[in-house]
């Protein structure tokens, strides 16, 4: 083997090592960024759910204090991973279901008794909150 051939092989090997190292670093950065994106996505979904239950609860308290036939429309934006919306006694609960099956309940409490039923569909909902007797009815409008 000639001296020039050995130098060419060494240069080629060095390039392969540099490229492999670059791919390894890029892969590690990709994994780190992906895990942060998923964590931030979960935080955004929780914030949407908190905002939604608080909007509905505040409207329920408002119409309850005004008395029948007070009515107000609210437009909460439900996140895309809502498993269930529960309205019972004086609480509104949105259950979030994450991809790995973990659950988180987001709850708001009101001063009045609540009745009604809401869809868990993704997106903006038009909800009517109406004082009826000694309770507040919450329904899709």
FIMARRO-996224 format. One record per residue (C-alpha): residue number from 1; residue in one letter; chain; z, x, y. Coordinates in Angstrom, 3 decimals. Layout:
<site kolvo="NUM" torse="a" vexpa="A" Z="Z" X="X" Y="Y"/>
...
! end
This chain:
<site kolvo="1" torse="x" vexpa="A" Z="0.000" X="0.000" Y="0.000"/>
<site kolvo="2" torse="x" vexpa="A" Z="-0.972" X="1.348" Y="3.390"/>
<site kolvo="3" torse="x" vexpa="A" Z="1.382" X="1.622" Y="6.354"/>
<site kolvo="4" torse="x" vexpa="A" Z="-0.629" X="-0.988" Y="8.347"/>
<site kolvo="5" torse="x" vexpa="A" Z="-0.391" X="-3.548" Y="5.536"/>
<site kolvo="6" torse="x" vexpa="A" Z="3.385" X="-3.178" Y="5.396"/>
<site kolvo="7" torse="x" vexpa="A" Z="3.661" X="-3.773" Y="9.178"/>
<site kolvo="8" torse="x" vexpa="A" Z="1.483" X="-6.889" Y="8.937"/>
<site kolvo="9" torse="x" vexpa="A" Z="3.682" X="-8.277" Y="6.140"/>
<site kolvo="10" torse="x" vexpa="A" Z="6.841" X="-7.546" Y="8.111"/>
<site kolvo="11" torse="x" vexpa="A" Z="5.501" X="-9.303" Y="11.203"/>
<site kolvo="12" torse="x" vexpa="A" Z="4.451" X="-12.317" Y="9.127"/>
<site kolvo="13" torse="x" vexpa="A" Z="7.877" X="-12.503" Y="7.497"/>
<site kolvo="14" torse="x" vexpa="A" Z="9.596" X="-12.284" Y="10.884"/>
<site kolvo="15" torse="x" vexpa="A" Z="7.467" X="-15.158" Y="12.208"/>
<site kolvo="16" torse="x" vexpa="A" Z="8.323" X="-17.280" Y="9.162"/>
<site kolvo="17" torse="x" vexpa="A" Z="12.055" X="-16.597" Y="9.657"/>
<site kolvo="18" torse="x" vexpa="A" Z="11.872" X="-17.449" Y="13.378"/>
<site kolvo="19" torse="x" vexpa="A" Z="9.973" X="-20.699" Y="12.715"/>
<site kolvo="20" torse="x" vexpa="A" Z="12.403" X="-21.679" Y="9.923"/>
<site kolvo="21" torse="x" vexpa="A" Z="15.374" X="-21.010" Y="12.209"/>
<site kolvo="22" torse="x" vexpa="A" Z="13.774" X="-23.109" Y="14.961"/>
<site kolvo="23" torse="x" vexpa="A" Z="13.169" X="-25.998" Y="12.557"/>
<site kolvo="24" torse="x" vexpa="A" Z="16.786" X="-25.777" Y="11.344"/>
<site kolvo="25" torse="x" vexpa="A" Z="18.164" X="-25.913" Y="14.909"/>
<site kolvo="26" torse="x" vexpa="A" Z="15.832" X="-28.800" Y="15.837"/>
<site kolvo="27" torse="x" vexpa="A" Z="16.918" X="-30.702" Y="12.718"/>
<site kolvo="28" torse="x" vexpa="A" Z="20.603" X="-30.263" Y="13.547"/>
<site kolvo="29" torse="x" vexpa="A" Z="19.998" X="-31.462" Y="17.108"/>
<site kolvo="30" torse="x" vexpa="A" Z="18.085" X="-34.481" Y="15.775"/>
<site kolvo="31" torse="x" vexpa="A" Z="20.961" X="-35.467" Y="13.480"/>
<site kolvo="32" torse="x" vexpa="A" Z="23.506" X="-35.070" Y="16.292"/>
<site kolvo="33" torse="x" vexpa="A" Z="21.426" X="-37.128" Y="18.731"/>
<site kolvo="34" torse="x" vexpa="A" Z="20.853" X="-39.895" Y="16.169"/>
<site kolvo="35" torse="x" vexpa="A" Z="24.558" X="-40.264" Y="15.445"/>
<site kolvo="36" torse="x" vexpa="A" Z="25.328" X="-40.493" Y="19.176"/>
<site kolvo="37" torse="x" vexpa="A" Z="22.609" X="-43.090" Y="19.706"/>
<site kolvo="38" torse="x" vexpa="A" Z="24.071" X="-45.288" Y="16.949"/>
<site kolvo="39" torse="x" vexpa="A" Z="27.581" X="-45.001" Y="18.398"/>
<site kolvo="40" torse="x" vexpa="A" Z="26.316" X="-45.917" Y="21.871"/>
<site kolvo="41" torse="x" vexpa="A" Z="24.341" X="-48.845" Y="20.467"/>
<site kolvo="42" torse="x" vexpa="A" Z="27.517" X="-50.223" Y="18.880"/>
<site kolvo="43" torse="x" vexpa="A" Z="29.375" X="-49.870" Y="22.199"/>
<site kolvo="44" torse="x" vexpa="A" Z="26.623" X="-51.803" Y="23.998"/>
<site kolvo="45" torse="x" vexpa="A" Z="26.728" X="-54.591" Y="21.398"/>
<site kolvo="46" torse="x" vexpa="A" Z="30.517" X="-54.875" Y="21.767"/>
<site kolvo="47" torse="x" vexpa="A" Z="30.177" X="-55.008" Y="25.570"/>
<site kolvo="48" torse="x" vexpa="A" Z="27.605" X="-57.831" Y="25.333"/>
<site kolvo="49" torse="x" vexpa="A" Z="29.890" X="-59.783" Y="22.998"/>
<site kolvo="50" torse="x" vexpa="A" Z="32.940" X="-59.299" Y="25.264"/>
<site kolvo="51" torse="x" vexpa="A" Z="30.950" X="-60.420" Y="28.272"/>
<site kolvo="52" torse="x" vexpa="A" Z="29.700" X="-63.504" Y="26.407"/>
<site kolvo="53" torse="x" vexpa="A" Z="33.110" X="-64.713" Y="25.207"/>
<site kolvo="54" torse="x" vexpa="A" Z="34.644" X="-64.054" Y="28.627"/>
<site kolvo="55" torse="x" vexpa="A" Z="31.904" X="-66.052" Y="30.385"/>
<site kolvo="56" torse="x" vexpa="A" Z="32.452" X="-69.007" Y="28.084"/>
<site kolvo="57" torse="x" vexpa="A" Z="36.262" X="-68.811" Y="28.273"/>
<site kolvo="58" torse="x" vexpa="A" Z="36.260" X="-68.585" Y="32.076"/>
<site kolvo="59" torse="x" vexpa="A" Z="33.960" X="-71.602" Y="32.294"/>
<site kolvo="60" torse="x" vexpa="A" Z="36.192" X="-73.533" Y="29.879"/>
<site kolvo="61" torse="x" vexpa="A" Z="39.294" X="-72.780" Y="31.950"/>
<site kolvo="62" torse="x" vexpa="A" Z="37.485" X="-73.779" Y="35.131"/>
<site kolvo="63" torse="x" vexpa="A" Z="36.305" X="-77.179" Y="33.912"/>
<site kolvo="64" torse="x" vexpa="A" Z="39.642" X="-77.884" Y="32.217"/>
<site kolvo="65" torse="x" vexpa="A" Z="41.492" X="-77.362" Y="35.503"/>
<site kolvo="66" torse="x" vexpa="A" Z="39.013" X="-79.622" Y="37.308"/>
<site kolvo="67" torse="x" vexpa="A" Z="39.343" X="-82.355" Y="34.670"/>
<site kolvo="68" torse="x" vexpa="A" Z="36.799" X="-84.788" Y="33.298"/>
<site kolvo="69" torse="x" vexpa="A" Z="33.853" X="-85.122" Y="33.915"/>
<site kolvo="70" torse="x" vexpa="A" Z="33.542" X="-81.513" Y="35.159"/>
<site kolvo="71" torse="x" vexpa="A" Z="30.633" X="-79.646" Y="33.605"/>
<site kolvo="72" torse="x" vexpa="A" Z="29.153" X="-76.188" Y="34.036"/>
<site kolvo="73" torse="x" vexpa="A" Z="26.307" X="-74.261" Y="32.410"/>
<site kolvo="74" torse="x" vexpa="A" Z="26.696" X="-70.626" Y="31.401"/>
<site kolvo="75" torse="x" vexpa="A" Z="24.039" X="-68.230" Y="30.155"/>
<site kolvo="76" torse="x" vexpa="A" Z="25.655" X="-65.576" Y="27.951"/>
<site kolvo="77" torse="x" vexpa="A" Z="23.517" X="-62.981" Y="26.216"/>
<site kolvo="78" torse="x" vexpa="A" Z="24.464" X="-62.615" Y="22.536"/>
<site kolvo="79" torse="x" vexpa="A" Z="23.781" X="-59.248" Y="20.878"/>
<site kolvo="80" torse="x" vexpa="A" Z="21.504" X="-59.020" Y="17.851"/>
<site kolvo="81" torse="x" vexpa="A" Z="24.226" X="-58.402" Y="15.272"/>
<site kolvo="82" torse="x" vexpa="A" Z="26.325" X="-61.562" Y="15.682"/>
<site kolvo="83" torse="x" vexpa="A" Z="27.449" X="-62.865" Y="12.316"/>
<site kolvo="84" torse="x" vexpa="A" Z="29.338" X="-65.938" Y="13.448"/>
<site kolvo="85" torse="x" vexpa="A" Z="30.596" X="-67.719" Y="16.570"/>
<site kolvo="86" torse="x" vexpa="A" Z="33.846" X="-69.602" Y="16.039"/>
<site kolvo="87" torse="x" vexpa="A" Z="35.401" X="-72.090" Y="18.467"/>
<site kolvo="88" torse="x" vexpa="A" Z="38.833" X="-73.282" Y="17.411"/>
<site kolvo="89" torse="x" vexpa="A" Z="41.957" X="-74.603" Y="19.135"/>
<site kolvo="90" torse="x" vexpa="A" Z="41.982" X="-72.359" Y="22.231"/>
<site kolvo="91" torse="x" vexpa="A" Z="39.974" X="-69.305" Y="21.164"/>
<site kolvo="92" torse="x" vexpa="A" Z="36.343" X="-68.288" Y="21.123"/>
<site kolvo="93" torse="x" vexpa="A" Z="35.449" X="-65.555" Y="18.640"/>
<site kolvo="94" torse="x" vexpa="A" Z="32.197" X="-63.681" Y="18.163"/>
<site kolvo="95" torse="x" vexpa="A" Z="32.046" X="-61.746" Y="14.918"/>
<site kolvo="96" torse="x" vexpa="A" Z="29.866" X="-58.631" Y="15.041"/>
<site kolvo="97" torse="x" vexpa="A" Z="28.417" X="-57.258" Y="11.812"/>
<site kolvo="98" torse="x" vexpa="A" Z="27.305" X="-53.641" Y="11.788"/>
<site kolvo="99" torse="x" vexpa="A" Z="24.660" X="-52.195" Y="9.480"/>
<site kolvo="100" torse="x" vexpa="A" Z="27.222" X="-50.645" Y="7.122"/>
<site kolvo="101" torse="x" vexpa="A" Z="28.938" X="-54.025" Y="6.693"/>
<site kolvo="102" torse="x" vexpa="A" Z="31.868" X="-53.346" Y="9.004"/>
<site kolvo="103" torse="x" vexpa="A" Z="33.043" X="-56.294" Y="11.095"/>
<site kolvo="104" torse="x" vexpa="A" Z="34.580" X="-56.606" Y="14.520"/>
<site kolvo="105" torse="x" vexpa="A" Z="35.895" X="-59.804" Y="16.079"/>
<site kolvo="106" torse="x" vexpa="A" Z="35.633" X="-60.195" Y="19.840"/>
<site kolvo="107" torse="x" vexpa="A" Z="37.989" X="-62.958" Y="21.030"/>
<site kolvo="108" torse="x" vexpa="A" Z="38.844" X="-64.719" Y="24.288"/>
<site kolvo="109" torse="x" vexpa="A" Z="41.690" X="-67.212" Y="24.724"/>
<site kolvo="110" torse="x" vexpa="A" Z="41.665" X="-70.259" Y="27.000"/>
<site kolvo="111" torse="x" vexpa="A" Z="44.338" X="-72.529" Y="28.418"/>
<site kolvo="112" torse="x" vexpa="A" Z="42.724" X="-75.644" Y="26.960"/>
<site kolvo="113" torse="x" vexpa="A" Z="41.903" X="-76.978" Y="23.530"/>
<site kolvo="114" torse="x" vexpa="A" Z="38.286" X="-76.342" Y="22.639"/>
<site kolvo="115" torse="x" vexpa="A" Z="35.766" X="-78.206" Y="20.530"/>
<site kolvo="116" torse="x" vexpa="A" Z="32.148" X="-77.479" Y="19.797"/>
<site kolvo="117" torse="x" vexpa="A" Z="29.731" X="-75.326" Y="17.919"/>
<site kolvo="118" torse="x" vexpa="A" Z="27.454" X="-72.470" Y="18.982"/>
<site kolvo="119" torse="x" vexpa="A" Z="24.515" X="-70.734" Y="17.363"/>
<site kolvo="120" torse="x" vexpa="A" Z="24.815" X="-67.041" Y="16.536"/>
<site kolvo="121" torse="x" vexpa="A" Z="21.150" X="-66.378" Y="17.377"/>
<site kolvo="122" torse="x" vexpa="A" Z="20.243" X="-63.262" Y="19.339"/>
<site kolvo="123" torse="x" vexpa="A" Z="19.448" X="-63.560" Y="23.046"/>
<site kolvo="124" torse="x" vexpa="A" Z="20.366" X="-65.645" Y="26.046"/>
<site kolvo="125" torse="x" vexpa="A" Z="21.892" X="-69.044" Y="25.351"/>
<site kolvo="126" torse="x" vexpa="A" Z="22.113" X="-72.021" Y="27.668"/>
<site kolvo="127" torse="x" vexpa="A" Z="25.576" X="-73.415" Y="27.009"/>
<site kolvo="128" torse="x" vexpa="A" Z="27.144" X="-76.504" Y="28.557"/>
<site kolvo="129" torse="x" vexpa="A" Z="30.920" X="-76.413" Y="28.986"/>
<site kolvo="130" torse="x" vexpa="A" Z="32.324" X="-79.859" Y="29.751"/>
<site kolvo="131" torse="x" vexpa="A" Z="35.826" X="-81.274" Y="30.225"/>
<site kolvo="132" torse="x" vexpa="A" Z="36.301" X="-84.249" Y="27.915"/>
<site kolvo="133" torse="x" vexpa="A" Z="39.706" X="-85.940" Y="28.011"/>
<site kolvo="134" torse="x" vexpa="A" Z="42.355" X="-83.306" Y="27.326"/>
<site kolvo="135" torse="x" vexpa="A" Z="39.907" X="-80.831" Y="25.766"/>
<site kolvo="136" torse="x" vexpa="A" Z="36.796" X="-78.857" Y="26.619"/>
<site kolvo="137" torse="x" vexpa="A" Z="33.551" X="-79.257" Y="24.665"/>
<site kolvo="138" torse="x" vexpa="A" Z="31.274" X="-76.236" Y="24.302"/>
<site kolvo="139" torse="x" vexpa="A" Z="27.723" X="-76.790" Y="23.038"/>
<site kolvo="140" torse="x" vexpa="A" Z="24.201" X="-75.455" Y="23.246"/>
<site kolvo="141" torse="x" vexpa="A" Z="22.395" X="-77.286" Y="26.032"/>
! end
